[in-house]
Amino acid sequence: MHSFWTFLAIAILVTVTPGPGTATIVRVAVRDGRRAAFSAILGNCVGVLFWGTLSAVGVSALILASQLAYDGLRGGGALVLVFLGLRSLLQKRAGTHGRPDGPTRRQAGWRAGALTSLSNPKLAAFFVALFPQFLRPGEPVLPVALAMAGTIIVFDLIWYSTLATLADRARQTFGGQLQQRLERVTGGIMVAFGLRLAAELR
């Protein structure tokens, strides 16, 4: 069993390490604005809470114990990442930038964040590996696991909100050319993450 401070250090490290979630938030921010990116952040948090809860009740462990189920989850996650990345690149070419940051964009941002998080099998692996290390014998699993998931969500909210704000300000300051370049980069990163995930399938 490790200390609470060790858990905080690990949670911060996992939060700031670039991954599909980071690429999604930045992509939404440079394409649709800060409010849509904040909606994507909330969608991402729903996925984190989902995996944290499943881990607490043991479902994630069962998924990881079944190679077929885990491969299916990874395959689905790879498809989602490649789809979102390619859509970003294709929308850039079609000239969809500059649309109002309205409810439709915020809903699309929420879906992107939730899909990216829910389809990420490494979140399941992370929670299954992490949570047992910080549980005391006889301690109720679900409340403690939810508290740890809530802590990670708080860190995600702070970090991703900062990234979204910076990306949105850069878009407003430097205009459409930077916006297109950033979206090209983030879209390519998402495709790369998806292809790497697919390559890990046995």
C-alpha positions as CSV (number, residue, x, y, z in Angstrom):
1,M,0.0,0.0,0.0
2,H,1.4,3.4,-1.0
3,S,0.8,6.8,0.5
4,F,-1.8,9.4,-0.5
5,W,1.0,11.7,-1.7
6,T,2.3,9.0,-4.0
7,F,-1.1,8.7,-5.5
8,L,-1.3,12.4,-6.1
9,A,2.1,12.4,-7.8
10,I,1.1,9.6,-10.1
11,A,-2.2,11.2,-10.8
12,I,-0.5,14.5,-11.8
13,L,2.0,12.7,-13.9
14,V,-0.7,10.7,-15.8
15,T,-2.7,13.9,-16.3
16,V,0.1,16.0,-17.9
17,T,1.4,13.1,-20.0
18,P,0.2,13.8,-23.6
19,G,-2.2,11.2,-24.9
20,P,-5.4,10.9,-27.0
21,G,-7.3,13.1,-24.5
22,T,-4.8,15.9,-24.8
23,A,-5.0,15.8,-28.6
24,T,-8.8,15.8,-28.5
25,I,-9.0,18.8,-26.2
26,V,-6.5,20.9,-28.2
27,R,-8.1,19.9,-31.5
28,V,-11.6,21.0,-30.4
29,A,-10.2,24.2,-28.9
30,V,-8.5,25.3,-32.1
31,R,-11.4,24.3,-34.3
32,D,-14.5,25.3,-32.3
33,G,-13.3,27.5,-29.5
34,R,-12.9,27.5,-25.7
35,R,-16.5,26.7,-24.8
36,A,-16.6,23.7,-27.1
37,A,-13.3,22.5,-25.6
38,F,-14.6,22.8,-22.1
39,S,-17.5,20.6,-23.2
40,A,-15.0,18.1,-24.5
41,I,-13.2,18.2,-21.1
42,L,-16.5,17.4,-19.3
43,G,-17.0,14.5,-21.8
44,N,-13.5,13.3,-21.0
45,C,-14.3,13.4,-17.3
46,V,-17.4,11.3,-17.8
47,G,-15.2,8.6,-19.3
48,V,-12.7,8.8,-16.4
49,L,-15.5,8.4,-13.9
50,F,-17.0,5.5,-16.0
51,W,-13.7,3.6,-16.0
52,G,-13.0,4.4,-12.3
53,T,-16.4,3.1,-11.3
54,L,-16.1,-0.1,-13.4
55,S,-12.7,-0.7,-11.9
56,A,-14.1,-0.4,-8.4
57,V,-16.8,-3.0,-9.1
58,G,-14.3,-5.3,-10.9
59,V,-15.7,-5.1,-14.5
60,S,-12.5,-3.6,-15.9
61,A,-10.5,-6.4,-14.4
62,L,-12.7,-8.9,-16.1
63,I,-12.3,-7.1,-19.4
64,L,-8.5,-7.1,-19.0
65,A,-8.6,-10.8,-18.0
66,S,-10.3,-11.7,-21.3
67,Q,-7.9,-11.2,-24.2
68,L,-10.8,-11.2,-26.7
69,A,-12.8,-8.5,-24.9
70,Y,-9.7,-6.4,-24.3
71,D,-8.7,-6.7,-28.0
72,G,-12.2,-5.7,-29.0
73,L,-12.1,-2.7,-26.8
74,R,-8.7,-1.7,-28.2
75,G,-9.9,-2.2,-31.8
76,G,-12.9,0.0,-31.1
77,G,-10.7,2.7,-29.5
78,A,-8.3,2.6,-32.4
79,L,-11.2,3.2,-34.8
80,V,-12.6,6.1,-32.8
81,L,-9.2,7.8,-32.7
82,V,-8.5,7.3,-36.4
83,F,-12.0,8.5,-37.3
84,L,-11.8,11.7,-35.2
85,G,-8.3,12.5,-36.5
86,L,-9.2,12.0,-40.1
87,R,-12.4,14.0,-39.7
88,S,-10.3,16.8,-38.3
89,L,-8.0,16.7,-41.3
90,L,-10.9,16.5,-43.8
91,Q,-12.9,19.3,-42.2
92,K,-9.8,21.5,-42.4
93,R,-9.7,20.9,-46.2
94,A,-13.4,21.5,-46.5
95,G,-13.0,24.9,-44.8
96,T,-15.3,24.5,-41.8
97,H,-13.3,26.8,-39.6
98,G,-14.8,29.9,-38.1
99,R,-18.2,28.6,-37.3
100,P,-20.0,30.1,-34.2
101,D,-19.1,28.5,-30.9
102,G,-22.7,27.6,-30.2
103,P,-24.6,24.7,-28.6
104,T,-24.1,22.4,-31.6
105,R,-20.3,22.8,-31.4
106,R,-20.4,22.3,-27.6
107,Q,-22.4,19.1,-28.0
108,A,-19.9,17.9,-30.7
109,G,-17.1,18.7,-28.3
110,W,-18.7,16.8,-25.5
111,R,-19.1,13.7,-27.7
112,A,-15.5,13.9,-28.9
113,G,-14.2,14.0,-25.3
114,A,-16.5,11.3,-24.1
115,L,-15.8,9.0,-27.0
116,T,-12.0,9.4,-26.7
117,S,-12.1,8.6,-23.0
118,L,-14.6,5.8,-23.1
119,S,-12.8,4.0,-26.0
120,N,-9.4,4.2,-24.3
121,P,-8.6,0.7,-23.0
122,K,-5.5,2.0,-21.2
123,L,-7.7,3.9,-18.8
124,A,-9.1,0.6,-17.7
125,A,-5.6,-0.8,-17.4
126,F,-4.5,2.2,-15.5
127,F,-7.3,2.1,-12.9
128,V,-7.1,-1.6,-12.4
129,A,-3.3,-1.4,-11.8
130,L,-3.5,1.8,-9.7
131,F,-6.5,1.6,-7.3
132,P,-5.5,-1.6,-5.5
133,Q,-2.1,-0.1,-4.5
134,F,-3.8,2.5,-2.4
135,L,-6.5,0.5,-0.6
136,R,-6.2,-0.5,3.0
137,P,-7.4,-4.0,4.1
138,G,-11.0,-3.9,5.0
139,E,-11.6,-0.5,3.5
140,P,-14.7,0.0,1.4
141,V,-13.6,-0.2,-2.3
142,L,-16.2,1.8,-4.1
143,P,-16.1,5.1,-2.1
144,V,-12.3,5.1,-2.0
145,A,-12.1,4.3,-5.7
146,L,-14.6,7.0,-6.6
147,A,-12.7,9.5,-4.5
148,M,-9.5,8.7,-6.4
149,A,-11.3,9.0,-9.7
150,G,-12.7,12.3,-8.5
151,T,-9.1,13.5,-7.7
152,I,-7.9,12.6,-11.2
153,I,-10.9,14.4,-12.7
154,V,-10.1,17.6,-10.8
155,F,-6.5,17.4,-12.1
156,D,-7.9,16.8,-15.6
157,L,-10.2,19.8,-15.3
158,I,-7.4,22.1,-14.3
159,W,-4.8,20.9,-16.8
160,Y,-7.1,20.5,-19.8
161,S,-8.8,23.8,-19.1
162,T,-5.4,25.5,-19.2
163,L,-4.5,23.8,-22.5
164,A,-7.9,24.8,-24.0
165,T,-7.5,28.4,-22.9
166,L,-4.0,28.6,-24.3
167,A,-5.0,27.0,-27.6
168,D,-8.0,29.3,-28.0
169,R,-6.0,32.4,-27.3
170,A,-3.4,31.3,-29.8
171,R,-6.1,30.8,-32.4
172,Q,-7.5,34.3,-31.7
173,T,-4.1,35.9,-31.7
174,F,-2.5,34.3,-34.8
175,G,-5.6,33.7,-36.9
176,G,-6.7,31.0,-39.3
177,Q,-3.2,29.9,-40.5
178,L,-2.1,28.8,-37.1
179,Q,-5.5,27.3,-36.4
180,Q,-5.2,25.1,-39.5
181,R,-1.6,24.0,-38.6
182,L,-2.6,23.1,-35.1
183,E,-5.6,21.1,-36.2
184,R,-3.4,19.3,-38.8
185,V,-1.0,18.4,-36.1
186,T,-3.6,17.3,-33.5
187,G,-5.5,15.4,-36.1
188,G,-2.3,13.6,-37.2
189,I,-1.5,12.8,-33.6
190,M,-4.9,11.2,-33.1
191,V,-4.5,9.1,-36.2
192,A,-1.0,8.1,-35.0
193,F,-2.4,7.1,-31.5
194,G,-5.1,5.1,-33.2
195,L,-2.8,3.3,-35.5
196,R,-0.4,2.5,-32.7
197,L,-3.3,1.1,-30.6
198,A,-4.3,-1.0,-33.6
199,A,-0.7,-2.3,-34.1
200,E,-0.7,-3.6,-30.5
201,L,-3.5,-6.0,-31.3
202,R,-2.4,-9.6,-31.4
